[in-house]
Amino acid sequence: MKQKIIMVWFVLITTVVTSLPTLADLTMGVFPRRPAAVTVKAFKPLAAQLSEALGEKVKLEVSKNFKTFWANVQKGKYDIIHYNQYHYIKSHAEQQYNAIAVNEEMGSSQIAGALTVRTDSGIKSVDDLRGKTILFGGGKKAMGSYIAPTAILKKSGLVEGTDYKAAFAKNPPSAVVGVYNKAADASGSGNVILRIQGVTKKIDIEQMTILAESENFIHLTWAVKGDMAADKADKIASAMTALKDSDKGKAVLKAAKVTGFKKASDGDFAKVREIVEYAIGEKL
């Protein structure tokens, strides 16, 4: 009889334990702005810091290419996600991701698109790019190095394929280096491109100049899944923005190659939406 009672209790306890909800790891996805190994090194300390702040594991996942990364975004695989401004407004509309923070790079949470040329090119205005080749840094989803520069060109009446030829480099630094080496007439990139170490070490930046800049817009974005509890989302954002207040946090920022993070919400992306709609006709 005693053994039977013990077995009944064992079954009841097992049933209760196995029916309790389990906490799954939070997956943090980072877009392939840099090579995978570099990205892991840059953001592993942040994942560890967020794990500590939240009391649950944040697992960093890095895709080797953009196609894989974007497929994961569309499937809602990431709980926390880092990508560009266009990626955000598109995933907000289609997968209900919500912005919580943006990068501060070189002390600013704002950036702009730019067109850069050689100082000896004879190109003095955007209109001078008629009939020229423009090397954009990245693909057509690149906010700072394709969409915003396209808006600059459109405002001057230049249409891709008709007034200029568009070519694409792997990333913005490669685009600027390509123009420096005379592989194209101008490059599309962010307006801080001539201050980036990966560029200053490869070329003589005195031989390059920014021809034109777009309007400023908010920096690269951090967002969370739409079904994440508001208090948890705010806890993540608060942990990120507090990093600059401690030596340990500053080390995390240095690894991520940023000077800080700033809290943000969907309303901060009005200018991004305006530029995207004007440049490529997509209303998000």
C-alpha angles and dihedrals in degrees: 000000000000090000090050091053091050091051091050091051091047091053092047094049092046091050092051094046095048091047093055114104114255125218111241122206116266111241118219115199123196122193117242097257088139134022113293096249091050091048093052091051091047099049107027091087090052092051089051092048092050090048088056094046094048099038090231132087119271109199118204115221120188125190120212093219139024095244091062093043094051093046087056091050091052091050091051091238096147123076092188120026139186120199144122128298096259091049088053100051090045094049091044089057097041107028101021096240113166126215117238104165146357134214123264106210122182086357097303134102090197130076138171138207118252144190114221128194139174113270090232094050096097088231107134103159139026088253088062088068091076108123091011134118118247118199110209120202105239132345133312093283092063105115101194099033103037115012098043094043088049088056089054091052093046092052087058091050097254118141124199113248092014105054100017140012118244120215128173134225125195093256141346096273090052090051093054092045088050092055091046087055090048096247088131139007100242139003133222115221145121116300093248093061096111090055096053115110092224088062102036090055094053105042143027099256090196085074091059132068137183108247098190141349133211125229114288119264137176120289133251111315142239117199141169135215114281093240094055112118112259093234092054092047090051091048090055092048092047092050090052096047091047093059093091090060097070138045090237090052093047089056089055090051092048091052090051090050093236133115093221148315126259126204113250140174136199091269090066090069099069093109091048090054091047093052093044093051092047096044103041104010096244116138111202 
